[in-house]
Amino acid sequence: MSERPIRIIVEVSGGVVRSIHSDSDSISIDVLDYDNMGCAKDDPGAREEYEYYLKLEEEAKTLGVKEAL
């Protein structure tokens, strides 16, 4: 029985994430980029992307507080 992968959501706003490293392949990583989200919000052709960011933003709120500064 395999365990559920560790869930990581990286939030970016006005910055750059260069990489994410792990010693495990049992992780799931998504990047919530607020700059891209803002652009997608105003682009009718990027509605699906914007909805993805909204969903990711809501999911980030449910994961618990494990922030690195």
N, C-alpha and C positions, 0 to 999 in steps of 0.2 A: 504494500500500500504506500503510495507516494504522498508526501506531505504537500500542502498548498505552498506555492512559492512565496517568498518574502515580497511584499508589495512596497515599492518605492516610487514616490511622486516628487520630482525635483521642480521647485518653483523658481522661475526666472523673471526678473523685471528689471530692465535697463542694464543687464549684465550678460556675461557669457559663461556658460558651463562648458569647460573644455573636455572633460571626460568623467566617467564614473567607473570605478574599478571594483571588482569583487573577487573573492576567492571561492565563490560558489556559482554554479549555473542555475541554481534554483531561486532565481529572483525575477521579478517583473518590474521594469522601469518605464515610466512615462515622464515626459517633460511638459510641465504646464508653463508655457511661455506667454506671459501677459502682454508683451509687445506684439507678438503674432496674433494673440487673441483680439487685441484692439483693432488690428488691421482687418482681420477676418470679420469682425462685427460690422464694419462699414462696407464690406464687399459682398454684394448679393450672390456672386458666384462662389463664395467661400462659406456658405451657410452651414454645410456639413462640418467643416473644420471648426467653426465657431461653436456649434452644438457639442462637438467633441470636447472642446476646452471647458464649456460650461459643466458638462458631465464630470470631467476630471476635477474641476474645482470643487464640486459637491462631494466627490469621493474623497478628496484630500481632507475635508472636514471630518470625515467619519473614521479616518485611520488612527486617530489619537495623536497626542502631542509628542513627537519625537523629532525636534528641530535641532539642527546643527548650525551654529553661528560662525 
